[in-house]
Amino acid sequence: MLTPCDVLETSGSHLKIHDTLEEEGVFFVCQSDDSEAKAEQVRTNEPKTLTLRIPESLAAGSWRMEVRNTRRDGNDLRTGIFEPILRVQ
């Protein structure tokens, strides 16, 4: 369950967002219409941990979380998808 404006922490590997490309960041993608909301506030931005504020604009429904980033020394955008479907009520 997600609550807009709450804080979310996720851990994994290769998570750091380098802001090399404008398309980098943490995105929530709506499962019903593919609309996207970018997490604008990222507090912890480390290779194994991201802490962020869930976007206020998330409407009720099912969402997936994607981390889009580049390697520290590269320009190729890669996307990591958090497998569980997240719900907003």
OpenMM code with the backbone's topology and positions (N, CA, C; nanometers):
from openmm import Vec3, app, unit

residues = "MET LEU THR PRO CYS ASP VAL LEU GLU THR SER GLY SER HIS LEU LYS ILE HIS ASP THR LEU GLU GLU GLU GLY VAL PHE PHE VAL CYS GLN SER ASP ASP SER GLU ALA LYS ALA GLU GLN VAL ARG THR ASN GLU PRO LYS THR LEU THR LEU ARG ILE PRO GLU SER LEU ALA ALA GLY SER TRP ARG MET GLU VAL ARG ASN THR ARG ARG ASP GLY ASN ASP LEU ARG THR GLY ILE PHE GLU PRO ILE LEU ARG VAL GLN".split()
positions = [
    Vec3(0.0834, -0.1182, 0.0000),
    Vec3(0.0000, 0.0000, 0.0000),
    Vec3(0.0883, 0.1252, 0.0000),
    Vec3(0.0522, 0.2193, -0.0811),
    Vec3(0.1213, 0.3481, -0.0866),
    Vec3(0.0259, 0.4579, -0.0429),
    Vec3(0.0817, 0.5567, 0.0218),
    Vec3(0.0062, 0.6761, 0.0572),
    Vec3(0.0803, 0.7958, -0.0012),
    Vec3(0.0161, 0.8712, -0.0909),
    Vec3(0.0815, 0.9884, -0.1476),
    Vec3(0.1362, 1.0798, -0.0372),
    Vec3(0.2541, 1.1325, -0.0602),
    Vec3(0.3282, 1.2229, 0.0292),
    Vec3(0.4008, 1.1501, 0.1420),
    Vec3(0.3816, 1.0189, 0.1578),
    Vec3(0.4586, 0.9436, 0.2568),
    Vec3(0.6002, 0.9222, 0.2054),
    Vec3(0.6853, 0.8710, 0.2928),
    Vec3(0.8231, 0.8411, 0.2577),
    Vec3(0.8342, 0.6919, 0.2274),
    Vec3(0.9081, 0.6597, 0.1224),
    Vec3(0.9302, 0.5219, 0.0810),
    Vec3(1.0801, 0.4979, 0.0743),
    Vec3(1.1243, 0.3857, 0.1291),
    Vec3(1.2646, 0.3468, 0.1188),
    Vec3(1.2713, 0.2131, 0.0480),
    Vec3(1.3591, 0.2024, -0.0493),
    Vec3(1.3783, 0.0774, -0.1206),
    Vec3(1.5268, 0.0457, -0.1227),
    Vec3(1.5568, -0.0817, -0.1232),
    Vec3(1.6973, -0.1226, -0.1278),
    Vec3(1.7163, -0.2240, -0.2389),
    Vec3(1.8365, -0.2341, -0.2860),
    Vec3(1.8692, -0.3240, -0.3961),
    Vec3(2.0130, -0.3011, -0.4375),
    Vec3(2.0390, -0.3032, -0.5647),
    Vec3(2.1727, -0.2750, -0.6156),
    Vec3(2.1611, -0.1889, -0.7405),
    Vec3(2.2633, -0.1091, -0.7648),
    Vec3(2.2688, -0.0199, -0.8813),
    Vec3(2.1505, 0.0765, -0.8850),
    Vec3(2.1137, 0.1341, -0.7703),
    Vec3(1.9981, 0.2238, -0.7621),
    Vec3(2.0333, 0.3715, -0.7789),
    Vec3(2.1560, 0.4094, -0.7521),
    Vec3(2.1932, 0.5510, -0.7508),
    Vec3(2.1538, 0.6208, -0.8808),
    Vec3(2.0934, 0.7377, -0.8654),
    Vec3(2.0524, 0.8207, -0.9783),
    Vec3(2.1591, 0.9283, -0.9964),
    Vec3(2.2239, 0.9287, -1.1109),
    Vec3(2.3351, 1.0206, -1.1358),
    Vec3(2.2924, 1.1496, -1.2028),
    Vec3(2.1682, 1.1594, -1.2470),
    Vec3(2.1173, 1.2778, -1.3173),
    Vec3(2.1992, 1.3128, -1.4407),
    Vec3(2.2502, 1.2101, -1.5062),
    Vec3(2.3216, 1.2307, -1.6315),
    Vec3(2.2238, 1.2671, -1.7425),
    Vec3(2.1056, 1.2052, -1.7393),
    Vec3(2.0011, 1.2300, -1.8385),
    Vec3(1.8760, 1.2822, -1.7693),
    Vec3(1.7984, 1.3608, -1.8400),
    Vec3(1.6749, 1.4159, -1.7854),
    Vec3(1.5736, 1.3060, -1.7507),
    Vec3(1.5801, 1.1940, -1.8207),
    Vec3(1.4853, 1.0844, -1.8016),
    Vec3(1.5145, 0.9992, -1.6785),
    Vec3(1.6227, 1.0290, -1.6066),
    Vec3(1.6573, 0.9502, -1.4881),
    Vec3(1.5677, 0.9862, -1.3709),
    Vec3(1.5441, 0.8877, -1.2823),
    Vec3(1.4681, 0.9123, -1.1613),
    Vec3(1.3873, 0.7911, -1.1205),
    Vec3(1.3041, 0.8107, -1.0194),
    Vec3(1.2122, 0.7073, -0.9740),
    Vec3(1.0737, 0.7457, -1.0243),
    Vec3(1.0103, 0.6540, -1.0948),
    Vec3(0.8803, 0.6799, -1.1559),
    Vec3(0.7786, 0.5776, -1.1073),
    Vec3(0.6557, 0.6225, -1.0905),
    Vec3(0.5437, 0.5356, -1.0596),
    Vec3(0.4574, 0.5337, -1.1851),
    Vec3(0.4303, 0.4130, -1.2363),
    Vec3(0.3562, 0.3969, -1.3624),
    Vec3(0.2221, 0.3313, -1.3312),
    Vec3(0.1142, 0.3985, -1.3696),
    Vec3(-0.0213, 0.3486, -1.3461),
    Vec3(-0.0455, 0.2258, -1.4337),
    Vec3(-0.0995, 0.1201, -1.3757),
    Vec3(-0.1225, -0.0040, -1.4482),
    Vec3(-0.2444, 0.0018, -1.5392),
    Vec3(-0.3348, 0.0968, -1.5171),
    Vec3(-0.4554, 0.1030, -1.6000),
    Vec3(-0.4389, 0.1889, -1.7252),
    Vec3(-0.3530, 0.2918, -1.7203),
    Vec3(-0.3418, 0.3797, -1.8372),
    Vec3(-0.1981, 0.4212, -1.8717),
    Vec3(-0.0983, 0.3636, -1.8041),
    Vec3(0.0437, 0.3919, -1.8287),
    Vec3(0.0851, 0.5362, -1.8021),
    Vec3(0.0013, 0.6137, -1.7313),
    Vec3(0.0445, 0.7480, -1.6935),
    Vec3(0.1575, 0.7341, -1.5912),
    Vec3(0.2416, 0.8357, -1.5816),
    Vec3(0.3589, 0.8307, -1.4949),
    Vec3(0.3627, 0.9484, -1.3998),
    Vec3(0.4206, 0.9240, -1.2827),
    Vec3(0.4475, 1.0305, -1.1861),
    Vec3(0.5903, 1.0120, -1.1383),
    Vec3(0.6690, 1.1172, -1.1482),
    Vec3(0.8085, 1.1113, -1.1055),
    Vec3(0.8189, 1.1550, -0.9603),
    Vec3(0.9004, 1.0833, -0.8837),
    Vec3(0.9294, 1.1234, -0.7461),
    Vec3(1.0293, 1.2378, -0.7526),
    Vec3(0.9838, 1.3570, -0.7194),
    Vec3(1.0692, 1.4757, -0.7304),
    Vec3(1.1618, 1.4928, -0.6112),
    Vec3(1.1261, 1.4354, -0.4977),
    Vec3(1.2069, 1.4521, -0.3768),
    Vec3(1.2717, 1.3196, -0.3392),
    Vec3(1.4025, 1.3086, -0.3638),
    Vec3(1.4794, 1.1909, -0.3261),
    Vec3(1.5750, 1.2330, -0.2154),
    Vec3(1.5573, 1.1744, -0.0968),
    Vec3(1.6396, 1.2114, 0.0189),
    Vec3(1.7706, 1.1351, 0.0230),
    Vec3(1.7645, 1.0029, 0.0084),
    Vec3(1.8837, 0.9195, 0.0091),
    Vec3(1.9011, 0.8641, -0.1312),
    Vec3(2.0162, 0.8896, -0.1908),
    Vec3(2.0446, 0.8475, -0.3270),
    Vec3(2.1785, 0.7751, -0.3264),
    Vec3(2.1741, 0.6470, -0.2931),
    Vec3(2.2950, 0.5663, -0.2817),
    Vec3(2.2829, 0.4438, -0.3711),
    Vec3(2.3933, 0.3769, -0.3999),
    Vec3(2.3872, 0.2595, -0.4877),
    Vec3(2.2936, 0.1487, -0.4379),
    Vec3(2.2777, 0.1344, -0.3068),
    Vec3(2.1947, 0.0261, -0.2540),
    Vec3(2.0672, 0.0730, -0.1849),
    Vec3(2.0477, 0.2040, -0.1714),
    Vec3(1.9298, 0.2561, -0.1012),
    Vec3(1.8795, 0.3843, -0.1655),
    Vec3(1.7481, 0.3907, -0.1839),
    Vec3(1.6815, 0.5147, -0.2247),
    Vec3(1.5715, 0.5425, -0.1230),
    Vec3(1.5668, 0.6653, -0.0729),
    Vec3(1.4586, 0.7095, 0.0134),
    Vec3(1.3959, 0.8301, -0.0548),
    Vec3(1.2643, 0.8263, -0.0718),
    Vec3(1.1986, 0.9316, -0.1490),
    Vec3(1.0593, 0.9587, -0.0953),
    Vec3(1.0049, 1.0724, -0.1357),
    Vec3(0.8671, 1.1071, -0.1029),
    Vec3(0.7788, 1.0600, -0.2187),
    Vec3(0.6727, 0.9868, -0.1848),
    Vec3(0.5789, 0.9372, -0.2851),
    Vec3(0.5043, 1.0575, -0.3434),
    Vec3(0.4956, 1.0679, -0.4757),
    Vec3(0.4300, 1.1841, -0.5369),
    Vec3(0.2854, 1.2025, -0.4890),
    Vec3(0.2506, 1.3265, -0.4640),
    Vec3(0.1163, 1.3625, -0.4201),
    Vec3(0.0114, 1.3326, -0.5276),
    Vec3(0.0538, 1.3310, -0.6525),
    Vec3(-0.0393, 1.3162, -0.7643),
    Vec3(-0.0864, 1.1728, -0.7898),
    Vec3(-0.0368, 1.0744, -0.7140),
    Vec3(-0.0791, 0.9361, -0.7384),
    Vec3(-0.2268, 0.9188, -0.7040),
    Vec3(-0.3037, 0.8750, -0.8021),
    Vec3(-0.4467, 0.8502, -0.7823),
    Vec3(-0.4666, 0.7071, -0.7324),
    Vec3(-0.5850, 0.6802, -0.6816),
    Vec3(-0.6175, 0.5446, -0.6363),
    Vec3(-0.6017, 0.4476, -0.7530),
    Vec3(-0.5477, 0.3311, -0.7235),
    Vec3(-0.5303, 0.2295, -0.8268),
    Vec3(-0.4029, 0.1512, -0.8067),
    Vec3(-0.3642, 0.0778, -0.9094),
    Vec3(-0.2450, -0.0073, -0.9068),
    Vec3(-0.1308, 0.0617, -0.9813),
    Vec3(-0.0114, 0.0546, -0.9225),
    Vec3(0.1063, 0.1212, -0.9778),
    Vec3(0.2259, 0.0270, -0.9719),
    Vec3(0.3224, 0.0507, -1.0598),
    Vec3(0.4512, -0.0167, -1.0480),
    Vec3(0.5578, 0.0916, -1.0336),
    Vec3(0.6650, 0.0569, -0.9655),
    Vec3(0.7737, 0.1519, -0.9447),
    Vec3(0.8898, 0.1147, -1.0361),
    Vec3(0.9460, 0.2150, -1.1026),
    Vec3(1.0615, 0.1958, -1.1891),
    Vec3(1.1727, 0.2911, -1.1474),
    Vec3(1.2944, 0.2395, -1.1417),
    Vec3(1.4127, 0.3230, -1.1193),
    Vec3(1.4841, 0.3300, -1.2535),
    Vec3(1.4944, 0.4501, -1.3064),
    Vec3(1.5606, 0.4719, -1.4357),
    Vec3(1.6888, 0.5497, -1.4086),
    Vec3(1.8013, 0.4899, -1.4455),
    Vec3(1.9289, 0.5558, -1.4209),
    Vec3(2.0329, 0.5148, -1.5244),
    Vec3(2.1493, 0.5744, -1.5125),
    Vec3(2.2635, 0.5410, -1.5979),
    Vec3(2.3766, 0.4929, -1.5086),
    Vec3(2.4734, 0.4281, -1.5689),
    Vec3(2.5949, 0.3955, -1.4935),
    Vec3(2.6686, 0.5261, -1.4668),
    Vec3(2.7511, 0.5250, -1.3660),
    Vec3(2.8239, 0.6461, -1.3278),
    Vec3(2.9021, 0.7040, -1.4454),
    Vec3(2.9563, 0.6172, -1.5288),
    Vec3(3.0408, 0.6617, -1.6395),
    Vec3(2.9748, 0.6437, -1.7765),
    Vec3(2.8420, 0.6318, -1.7797),
    Vec3(2.7751, 0.6054, -1.9069),
    Vec3(2.6593, 0.6986, -1.9349),
    Vec3(2.6026, 0.6828, -2.0527),
    Vec3(2.4880, 0.7630, -2.0944),
    Vec3(2.3704, 0.6780, -2.1387),
    Vec3(2.3781, 0.5460, -2.1197),
    Vec3(2.2696, 0.4566, -2.1596),
    Vec3(2.1702, 0.4434, -2.0449),
    Vec3(2.0458, 0.4812, -2.0709),
    Vec3(1.9416, 0.4722, -1.9694),
    Vec3(1.9032, 0.3259, -1.9494),
    Vec3(1.8957, 0.2850, -1.8243),
    Vec3(1.8499, 0.1500, -1.7918),
    Vec3(1.7343, 0.1621, -1.6938),
    Vec3(1.6466, 0.0631, -1.6939),
    Vec3(1.5271, 0.0667, -1.6102),
    Vec3(1.5190, -0.0582, -1.5248),
    Vec3(1.5068, -0.0372, -1.3934),
    Vec3(1.4827, -0.1464, -1.3002),
    Vec3(1.3382, -0.1382, -1.2544),
    Vec3(1.2656, -0.2491, -1.2628),
    Vec3(1.1237, -0.2507, -1.2278),
    Vec3(1.1042, -0.3284, -1.0988),
    Vec3(1.0409, -0.2639, -1.0015),
    Vec3(1.0051, -0.3279, -0.8755),
    Vec3(0.8871, -0.4187, -0.9053),
    Vec3(0.9050, -0.5491, -0.8909),
    Vec3(0.8071, -0.6481, -0.9356),
    Vec3(0.6694, -0.6392, -0.8675),
    Vec3(0.6607, -0.6288, -0.7349),
    Vec3(0.5253, -0.6260, -0.6767),
    Vec3(0.4453, -0.5039, -0.7243),
    Vec3(0.3179, -0.5258, -0.7481),
    Vec3(0.2290, -0.4149, -0.7838),
    Vec3(0.1932, -0.3406, -0.6563),
    Vec3(0.2021, -0.2093, -0.6604),
    Vec3(0.1750, -0.1233, -0.5457),
    Vec3(0.0347, -0.0654, -0.5590),
    Vec3(-0.0327, -0.0494, -0.4488),
    Vec3(-0.1706, 0.0022, -0.4515),
    Vec3(-0.1812, 0.1335, -0.3755),
    Vec3(-0.2615, 0.2232, -0.4315),
    Vec3(-0.2978, 0.3489, -0.3656),
    Vec3(-0.4489, 0.3444, -0.3459),
    Vec3(-0.4933, 0.3736, -0.2234),
    Vec3(-0.6387, 0.3758, -0.1971),
    Vec3(-0.6885, 0.5161, -0.1854),
] * unit.nanometer
topology = app.Topology()
chain = topology.addChain("A")
for resn in residues:
    res = topology.addResidue(resn, chain)
    for name in ("N", "CA", "C"):
        topology.addAtom(name, app.Element.getBySymbol(name[0]), res)
